[in-house]
Amino acid sequence: MNKLKNLFFIVPAIGLALLLSGCKLAILDPQGPIAAGEKQLLIDATLLMLIIVIPVILISWGFAWRYRASNKKATYRPDEAHNNIIEFFCWLVPCIIIIVLGIMTWRSSHELDPYKPLDSKVPPITIQVISLNWKWLFIYPDQHIATINFLQIPVNTPIQFLITSDAPMNSLEIPQLAGQIYAMGGMQTKLHIMGNTVGDYMGLSTNLSGAGFSDMNFVVRVSTQAQFDQWIKTAQSAPNKLTVGVYNKLTEPTMKDPVRYFSDIAPNLFHDVIMKFMMPIPALDVANDGTEVLKLGHKNV
């Protein structure tokens, strides 16, 4: 019987360990100022709430032990209904914790605002992000390049993401560098990040958007400035050109897209992707002069 009891605890513990063996707690290993702030907020909030949780657990065990059937010394008080001292502390402590949590939330909401530029003497780099089915398109407007499912940024340099979607609503997250923010058709959101350590980090989609959602990941490579400059030169020499026609093909649903580089980006592509949801269908489906126009809408399989 004892062996069966042991198995009852051991088997689930082994199963849980196996399930978690491949997990990486990226949110607890921040490599940028925004992610570090989010980690500290998570830890502070958890410790603050444990001020209530731990005593309640201990008191629950204490009550069960003290008032067990075999303890004849415990006073039996079936008519006990109110105690001013107990009521005072039962309300005072939670109220204090809620006030402190409220202050923490207010401060962090402003300090970690994704729209707020990061303080740095280094000029920020702007990257335009378009969520597609099921891939990410990153446009570097000042460097005149674009990539699929790959980002490279210089270390200790602020990055400003301008984000939209040409597919169902999605959400961009780079856990070790920043939190998540939504990508929506016809709208632009912003996210500011910075990497403090050279290395490769995972970016992903965190909003269910269909069959290819689970593979909608990308690599964020934080490199030295010299490595970044060399990479830009390599990307600028890519034979693929991101014309409107090529972009229209990219909007078609595909899964597990490989990394690709594009040069010679179509002018105002990011802006036109946003505005095409605001314009009448005929103006986008037909070009009287034969020029390429953006396809309206998207397909989701």
C-alpha positions in Angstrom: 0.0 0.0 0.0 2.9 2.3 0.9 4.5 1.6 -2.5 1.3 2.6 -4.3 1.2 5.9 -2.3 4.8 6.6 -3.3 4.0 5.9 -6.9 1.1 8.3 -6.7 3.5 11.2 -5.9 6.6 10.0 -7.8 5.0 9.4 -11.3 3.4 12.9 -11.6 6.6 14.5 -10.4 8.7 12.7 -13.0 6.1 13.5 -15.7 6.2 17.2 -14.7 10.0 17.3 -14.7 10.1 15.8 -18.2 7.5 18.3 -19.5 9.5 21.2 -18.1 12.9 19.9 -19.1 12.8 21.6 -22.5 11.4 24.9 -21.2 13.4 28.1 -21.0 12.1 30.7 -18.6 13.0 33.5 -20.9 11.0 36.1 -19.0 13.2 35.5 -15.9 16.4 35.9 -18.0 16.1 39.5 -19.3 18.7 40.9 -21.7 17.3 44.4 -22.0 16.1 47.3 -19.8 12.4 46.8 -20.6 12.4 43.0 -19.9 14.5 43.6 -16.7 11.8 46.1 -15.5 9.1 43.6 -16.3 10.9 40.8 -14.4 11.4 43.0 -11.3 7.7 44.0 -11.4 6.7 40.3 -11.6 9.0 39.4 -8.6 7.8 42.4 -6.5 4.1 41.7 -7.1 4.6 38.0 -6.3 6.4 38.6 -3.1 3.9 41.2 -2.0 1.0 38.8 -2.6 2.8 36.1 -0.7 2.4 38.3 2.4 -1.2 37.1 2.3 -0.9 33.7 0.7 1.8 32.2 3.1 0.1 33.2 6.4 -3.3 32.0 5.1 -1.8 28.6 4.2 0.0 28.3 7.6 -3.1 29.4 9.5 -5.2 26.9 7.6 -2.9 24.1 8.6 -2.7 25.5 12.2 -6.5 25.5 12.6 -6.8 22.0 11.2 -4.1 20.8 13.7 -5.4 22.7 16.7 -9.0 21.7 16.3 -8.5 18.1 15.3 -10.8 15.6 17.0 -8.1 14.2 19.2 -7.1 17.5 20.8 -9.3 17.8 23.8 -7.6 21.0 25.0 -9.0 23.1 22.2 -11.9 25.2 23.2 -15.1 24.4 21.4 -17.0 27.7 20.5 -19.8 26.9 18.1 -21.4 30.4 18.8 -18.3 32.4 18.0 -19.3 34.8 15.1 -17.3 38.0 15.4 -14.0 39.3 16.7 -13.0 42.9 16.2 -9.3 42.3 16.3 -9.4 39.5 13.7 -11.7 41.6 11.5 -9.4 44.6 11.7 -6.3 42.7 10.5 -8.3 40.7 7.9 -9.2 43.9 6.2 -6.2 46.1 7.0 -3.5 43.9 5.5 -5.2 43.2 2.1 -6.1 46.9 1.8 -2.5 47.9 2.3 -1.3 45.3 -0.2 -3.9 46.5 -2.8 -2.8 50.1 -2.3 0.8 49.2 -2.8 0.0 47.1 -5.9 -2.0 50.0 -7.3 1.0 52.3 -6.9 3.3 49.8 -8.5 0.9 49.3 -11.4 0.5 53.0 -12.0 4.3 53.6 -11.9 5.2 50.6 -14.1 2.5 51.4 -16.6 4.3 54.7 -17.3 7.9 53.5 -17.0 7.3 50.4 -19.2 4.9 52.1 -21.6 5.7 50.4 -25.0 5.2 53.8 -26.8 7.7 55.6 -24.6 11.1 56.1 -26.2 14.1 54.7 -24.3 16.6 57.1 -22.7 19.9 56.8 -24.6 22.5 59.0 -26.2 22.5 56.6 -29.2 20.0 57.5 -32.0 17.2 54.9 -32.3 16.8 52.6 -35.3 13.2 52.4 -36.7 12.0 49.0 -37.9 8.6 48.5 -39.5 6.9 45.2 -38.7 4.1 43.6 -40.7 2.3 40.5 -39.4 1.4 38.1 -42.2 0.0 34.6 -42.5 2.2 33.0 -40.9 5.4 35.0 -40.9 6.9 38.3 -39.9 8.1 41.0 -42.4 10.6 43.4 -41.0 11.4 46.6 -43.0 14.4 48.8 -42.2 13.3 52.0 -43.9 16.5 53.9 -43.3 18.7 51.0 -44.4 16.5 50.2 -47.4 16.3 46.5 -46.6 13.6 44.0 -45.4 13.7 40.5 -43.9 11.4 37.6 -43.3 11.5 36.0 -39.9 14.8 37.5 -38.8 16.0 40.6 -37.0 19.4 41.9 -36.4 20.0 44.9 -34.1 23.1 46.5 -32.6 23.8 46.1 -28.9 22.9 49.0 -26.6 21.0 50.8 -29.3 17.3 51.7 -28.9 14.9 50.1 -31.4 11.6 51.6 -32.3 9.1 49.1 -33.8 6.2 50.4 -35.8 3.8 47.5 -36.0 0.8 46.6 -38.1 -0.9 43.5 -39.6 -2.0 42.4 -43.1 -3.6 39.3 -41.7 -5.8 38.5 -38.6 -4.9 40.4 -35.5 -1.6 39.1 -34.0 0.8 39.8 -31.2 4.5 40.4 -31.2 6.7 39.4 -28.3 10.5 39.0 -27.6 10.4 37.7 -24.0 14.1 38.5 -23.1 13.9 42.0 -24.6 10.4 43.3 -24.1 6.8 42.4 -23.5 4.1 41.8 -26.1 2.1 44.2 -28.2 -0.7 43.7 -30.7 -0.5 44.0 -34.5 -3.8 45.0 -36.1 -4.9 45.6 -39.7 -5.4 49.3 -40.5 -3.7 50.4 -37.3 -0.1 51.1 -36.1 1.2 50.2 -32.7 4.6 50.9 -31.3 7.2 49.0 -29.2 10.6 50.3 -27.9 13.3 47.7 -27.0 17.0 47.5 -26.5 19.4 44.6 -26.2 22.2 44.9 -23.6 23.9 41.6 -24.4 25.2 40.1 -27.6 23.3 36.9 -28.5 20.4 35.3 -30.3 16.9 35.6 -28.8 13.5 34.2 -29.7 10.7 36.3 -31.0 7.2 34.8 -31.4 3.6 35.3 -32.1 1.5 35.2 -28.9 -2.0 35.5 -30.4 -3.7 32.5 -32.0 -4.1 33.3 -35.7 -4.7 29.9 -37.4 -3.0 26.8 -38.5 0.6 28.2 -38.9 0.5 30.1 -35.6 2.8 27.7 -33.7 5.6 28.1 -36.2 5.4 31.9 -36.5 8.7 32.5 -34.7 11.8 34.5 -35.6 15.3 35.1 -34.3 16.5 38.4 -32.9 20.2 38.7 -33.2 21.8 41.3 -31.0 25.3 42.0 -32.4 28.1 44.5 -32.2 27.8 47.7 -34.2 30.5 46.5 -36.6 28.7 43.2 -37.2 25.4 45.0 -37.7 26.9 47.3 -40.3 28.4 44.3 -42.1 25.1 42.5 -42.1 23.3 45.6 -43.5 25.7 45.6 -46.4 25.1 41.9 -47.0 21.3 42.5 -47.0 21.5 45.5 -49.2 23.2 43.3 -51.9 20.4 40.7 -51.8 19.1 39.9 -55.3 15.5 39.8 -54.1 13.6 43.1 -54.5 10.6 43.8 -52.3 8.3 45.2 -55.0 4.5 45.5 -54.6 4.1 42.3 -56.6 6.5 40.4 -54.4 4.7 41.7 -51.3 1.4 40.5 -52.6 2.8 37.0 -52.9 4.1 37.3 -49.4 0.6 37.9 -48.1 -0.5 34.4 -49.2 -0.7 32.0 -46.3 2.5 29.9 -45.9 4.1 27.9 -43.0 7.6 27.6 -41.6 9.0 30.3 -44.0 12.8 30.4 -44.2 14.8 33.6 -43.5 14.9 35.8 -46.6 16.4 39.2 -47.3 15.1 41.9 -49.6 16.6 45.1 -51.0 15.1 48.0 -53.0 11.9 48.3 -50.9 8.8 49.7 -52.6 8.3 53.3 -51.5 5.9 53.9 -48.6 5.0 50.1 -48.4 4.3 50.1 -44.7 2.1 53.2 -44.9 0.2 51.8 -47.9 -0.4 48.4 -46.1 -2.1 50.4 -43.3 -4.1 52.6 -45.6 -5.3 49.9 -47.9 -7.9 48.9 -45.3 -9.2 52.5 -45.4 -9.6 52.8 -49.1 -12.4 51.6 -51.5 -11.9 48.2 -53.0 -11.9 49.2 -56.7 -9.0 51.7 -56.1 -6.8 48.8 -54.9 -7.9 45.9 -57.1 -7.5 47.8 -60.4 -4.8 50.1 -61.6 -5.8 52.0 -64.7 -2.2 52.7 -65.7 -1.1 49.1 -65.3 1.0 49.7 -62.2 1.2 47.2 -59.3 -1.2 47.8 -56.5 -1.6 46.1 -53.1 -4.1 43.4 -52.8 -6.9 44.1 -50.4 -7.7 41.8 -47.6 -6.2 38.4 -46.8 -6.9 34.7 -46.7 -6.7 32.5 -43.6 -6.6 28.8 -44.1 
